[in-house]
């Protein structure tokens, strides 16, 4: 069983495409891949998208007989690496370690150099990262029901932190507030760590941040968890109830998804081969265990299900952005 440090120490599967023949249009799945495949990760090493992509890349390397090479191209909230894949040759030899931020939330709040709906083709979602509603230990509400009652009874009184205006955590929280019909104060920070530190220090009243960032602080007693954003709860934190159970919140199902995409116009046979291989990898207990060890909720969805999930998320987030009037200048 590999921990996070071991995973990052795993060889990046360096390979070279020098002298390799380009994929011929219309080639059969059996001919693919015949050289290394780049998996562009638009985030730094150690971030959850990076961890999930490396786990799947290793499985694809083993099952498809060619190196799937992890390449970190971080910057601009994931948009630099995402743009690079959008402009790559659609031959199946450049893939995107895709996630909610650069594909859904980013394009909804600011101009991007790529079109997230037209420039990519879905392969699969492998996992989700849920978001946990956390409060200081002395916060008067002991349950999510009591928490929501307080917010509804005192408009404009309570404040919440996020990892930045327009960030996924901000929009996940905005959707919660829109469905709940509450008036609260947003206090943005430059990242999840300072956002949660502000809650620990009682500078803001609460936050809704990812499982991976909140739970270490909950476990050491500095914060209390009242609910999770995933409609069906999480096997990683089974004792935290879904916020969707609250009155008026039945639609709430907010998870930051992680998966694979390819440039638009990648041959259908290649996409189908990749989809099938990812599906097989996701059935392996070791793959699932390694994703869980990285703090991710295993949630495999094939290309069609991925498209439907992203469409629902995009519509829900778009409405939340409108209600909360979220915008990024520039």
C-alpha positions in Angstrom: 0.0 0.0 0.0 1.5 3.4 -1.0 1.2 6.6 1.0 1.3 10.0 -0.5 5.1 10.3 -0.2 5.6 7.0 -1.8 3.3 7.9 -4.7 5.2 11.1 -5.4 8.5 9.2 -5.3 7.2 6.8 -8.0 9.1 7.2 -11.2 7.3 9.6 -13.6 7.6 7.0 -16.4 9.9 9.1 -18.5 9.8 8.2 -22.2 10.6 9.7 -25.5 8.6 10.0 -28.6 11.6 10.6 -30.7 11.4 8.8 -34.0 7.9 7.4 -33.2 5.4 7.4 -36.0 2.4 9.7 -35.7 -0.9 8.0 -35.3 -2.6 7.6 -38.6 -6.2 8.9 -38.9 -8.7 6.2 -38.3 -6.3 3.8 -36.7 -7.8 0.9 -34.8 -7.7 0.7 -31.0 -5.3 -2.2 -31.3 -2.7 0.1 -32.8 -2.9 2.6 -29.9 -0.8 3.5 -28.2 2.5 2.8 -30.0 4.5 5.4 -28.2 4.5 7.3 -24.8 1.4 9.3 -23.9 1.6 12.6 -22.1 -0.8 13.2 -19.2 -0.8 16.9 -18.5 -1.5 17.8 -14.9 -2.3 21.5 -14.6 -1.5 21.6 -10.9 1.7 21.2 -8.8 2.9 17.8 -7.6 1.1 16.6 -4.5 -2.2 18.3 -5.3 -5.2 15.9 -5.4 -5.5 16.1 -9.2 -1.8 15.2 -9.5 -2.2 12.2 -7.1 -5.3 10.9 -8.9 -3.7 11.3 -12.3 -0.5 9.5 -11.3 -2.5 6.5 -9.9 -4.5 6.1 -13.1 -1.4 6.8 -15.3 0.4 4.0 -13.7 -2.5 1.6 -14.3 -2.7 2.6 -17.9 1.0 2.1 -18.4 0.7 -1.4 -17.1 -2.4 -2.3 -19.1 -1.7 -0.6 -22.4 2.0 -1.3 -22.8 3.3 2.2 -23.2 4.4 4.8 -20.6 1.7 7.3 -19.6 4.0 10.2 -18.6 2.9 12.6 -15.9 3.7 16.2 -16.8 2.9 19.0 -14.3 2.1 22.3 -16.0 0.7 24.4 -13.1 -0.5 28.0 -13.1 -3.5 30.3 -13.3 -5.8 28.0 -11.4 -5.1 25.1 -13.7 -5.8 27.0 -16.8 -2.3 27.0 -18.3 -2.0 23.2 -18.5 -5.6 22.9 -19.6 -5.1 25.4 -22.4 -2.0 23.4 -23.6 -4.1 20.3 -23.9 -6.8 22.1 -25.7 -4.3 23.2 -28.4 -2.5 19.8 -28.6 -2.8 17.4 -31.5 -6.0 15.3 -31.2 -4.2 12.0 -31.6 -4.6 10.4 -28.2 -1.0 11.1 -27.2 -1.8 14.2 -25.0 -4.4 13.8 -22.3 -5.6 16.2 -19.6 -5.8 15.4 -15.9 -9.1 17.3 -15.7 -11.0 18.6 -12.7 -13.8 20.9 -11.7 -11.7 24.1 -11.3 -10.4 24.7 -14.9 -13.3 22.9 -16.6 -16.3 24.2 -14.7 -15.8 26.9 -12.2 -13.0 28.9 -13.9 -14.8 29.4 -17.2 -17.9 30.5 -15.4 -16.3 33.4 -13.5 -13.6 34.6 -15.9 -12.4 34.6 -19.6 -10.4 31.5 -20.6 -8.2 31.0 -23.6 -10.0 27.7 -24.3 -13.7 26.6 -24.5 -14.2 24.0 -21.9 -17.4 22.7 -23.6 -16.0 22.4 -27.1 -12.3 21.9 -26.9 -12.3 18.5 -25.0 -13.8 15.1 -25.1 -14.6 13.1 -22.0 -12.9 9.9 -21.0 -13.9 9.2 -17.4 -14.3 10.6 -13.9 -12.3 8.5 -11.4 -13.0 10.2 -8.1 -14.6 13.1 -6.2 -13.4 15.4 -3.4 -16.3 16.3 -1.1 -16.5 19.5 0.9 -17.1 19.7 4.6 -19.0 22.4 6.6 -16.8 23.2 9.5 -17.2 25.5 12.5 -15.1 26.3 15.6 -15.6 24.0 18.6 -17.6 26.7 20.6 -20.0 27.6 17.7 -23.5 27.6 19.2 -25.0 25.2 16.6 -24.4 21.5 17.3 -25.9 20.1 14.2 -26.4 21.2 10.5 -30.1 21.7 11.2 -29.3 24.1 14.1 -26.6 25.8 12.0 -29.0 26.5 9.1 -31.7 27.8 11.5 -29.2 30.3 12.9 -28.2 31.6 9.5 -31.9 31.9 8.5 -32.8 33.7 11.7 -29.9 36.2 11.5 -29.5 37.6 7.9 -26.1 39.3 7.3 -24.7 38.3 10.7 -22.6 35.2 10.0 -19.4 35.1 7.8 -17.7 32.3 5.9 -14.2 31.9 4.4 -13.2 30.5 1.1 -9.9 29.8 -0.7 -10.6 32.8 -3.0 -13.3 34.6 -5.0 -14.5 32.3 -7.7 -12.7 29.3 -6.3 -14.4 25.9 -6.3 -14.9 26.2 -2.5 -16.5 29.6 -2.9 -18.9 28.4 -5.5 -19.7 25.2 -3.6 -20.6 27.4 -0.6 -22.5 29.8 -2.8 -24.7 27.0 -4.1 -25.4 25.9 -0.5 -26.4 29.5 0.4 -28.5 29.9 -2.7 -30.5 26.7 -2.0 -30.8 27.6 1.7 -31.9 31.1 1.0 -29.5 32.7 3.5 -27.7 36.1 3.6 -24.1 35.7 4.8 -20.7 37.6 4.5 -18.0 36.2 2.3 -14.4 36.6 3.4 -12.0 35.3 0.7 -8.4 34.1 1.4 -5.5 33.1 -0.9 -5.9 29.3 -0.4 -7.6 26.8 1.8 -5.0 26.8 4.6 -5.5 30.5 5.6 -9.3 30.2 5.0 -9.5 27.4 7.6 -7.0 29.2 10.0 -9.4 32.1 10.1 -12.2 29.7 11.2 -9.9 28.1 13.9 -9.1 31.6 15.2 -12.8 32.6 15.2 -12.2 35.4 12.7 -15.0 34.0 10.6 -17.8 31.7 11.6 -17.5 28.8 9.2 -16.1 27.4 6.0 -17.0 24.7 3.4 -13.7 23.2 2.3 -12.4 19.9 0.9 -12.3 16.7 2.9 -8.5 16.6 2.5 -7.9 20.0 4.0 -10.6 20.0 6.7 -10.4 16.6 8.3 -6.9 16.8 9.8 -8.1 19.9 11.6 -11.3 18.3 12.7 -9.5 15.2 14.0 -7.2 17.3 16.1 -10.2 19.0 17.7 -9.7 22.5 16.3 -12.8 22.4 14.2 -16.2 20.6 14.2 -17.7 19.1 11.1 -21.5 19.5 10.7 -22.1 18.2 7.2 -20.7 17.1 3.8 -21.5 18.4 0.3 -21.9 14.9 -1.3 -25.5 13.9 -1.5 -24.8 10.3 -0.6 -22.2 11.1 2.0 -18.7 9.8 1.9 -17.1 6.4 2.7 -14.0 8.4 3.9 -16.0 10.2 6.6 -19.1 8.1 7.1 -20.1 9.8 10.3 -20.6 13.2 8.7 -24.2 13.6 7.4 -25.0 14.9 3.9 -26.1 18.5 3.8 -28.6 17.5 1.2 -30.8 16.1 4.0 -31.5 19.6 5.3 -34.8 21.3 4.5 -34.7 22.8 1.0 -31.3 21.2 0.2 -32.3 18.0 -1.6 -30.6 19.2 -4.9 -27.2 19.8 -3.1 -24.6 17.4 -4.4 -21.3 19.3 -4.8 -18.1 17.4 -5.4 -14.9 18.5 -7.1 -14.5 15.7 -9.7 -11.2 14.4 -11.0 -10.8 12.5 -14.3 -9.3 12.4 -17.8 -10.1 14.3 -21.0 -8.6 14.4 -24.4 -8.5 17.2 -27.0 -11.6 17.5 -29.1 -11.6 15.4 -32.4 -9.4 12.7 -30.8 -10.4 9.5 -32.8 -13.5 7.9 -31.2 -11.8 4.5 -31.2 -8.9 5.9 -29.1 -11.3 7.5 -26.7 -13.3 4.3 -26.3 -10.1 2.3 -25.7 -9.0 4.7 -23.0 -12.5 4.8 -21.4 -12.5 1.0 -21.3 -9.0 0.7 -19.8 -9.8 3.3 -17.1 -13.0 1.4 -16.3 -11.0 -1.8 -15.9 -8.4 0.0 -13.7 -11.2 1.3 -11.5 -12.4 -2.2 -10.8 -9.1 -3.1 -9.2 -9.1 -3.0 -5.3 -5.6 -1.6 -5.3 -6.5 1.3 -7.5 -9.5 2.2 -5.3 -7.5 1.8 -2.2 -4.8 4.1 -3.5 -7.3 6.8 -4.4 -8.9 6.6 -0.9 -5.4 6.8 0.6 -5.0 10.1 -1.3 -8.2 11.4 0.4 -10.5 10.9 -2.6 -13.9 9.4 -2.8 -13.9 6.7 -5.5 -16.6 7.5 -8.0 -16.1 6.1 -11.4 -18.2 7.5 -14.2 -17.7 6.6 -17.9 -17.6 9.2 -20.7 -21.4 9.6 -21.0 -22.1 9.7 -17.3 -19.2 12.2 -17.0 -20.8 14.5 -19.5 -24.1 14.4 -17.8 -22.5 15.0 -14.4 -20.5 18.0 -15.6 -23.6 19.5 -17.3 -25.6 19.3 -14.1 -22.7 20.8 -12.1 -22.2 23.6 -14.6 -25.9 24.6 -14.5 -26.0 24.5 -10.7 -22.8 26.5 -10.3 -23.9 29.0 -12.9 -27.1 29.7 -10.9 -25.2 30.0 -7.7 -22.7 32.4 -9.3 -25.7 34.5 -10.5 -27.4 34.6 -7.1 -24.2 35.4 -5.3 -23.0 37.9 -8.0 -19.6 36.3 -8.2 -17.2 37.8 -10.6 -13.4 38.1 -11.1 -12.2 41.4 -12.4 -9.9 41.5 -15.5 
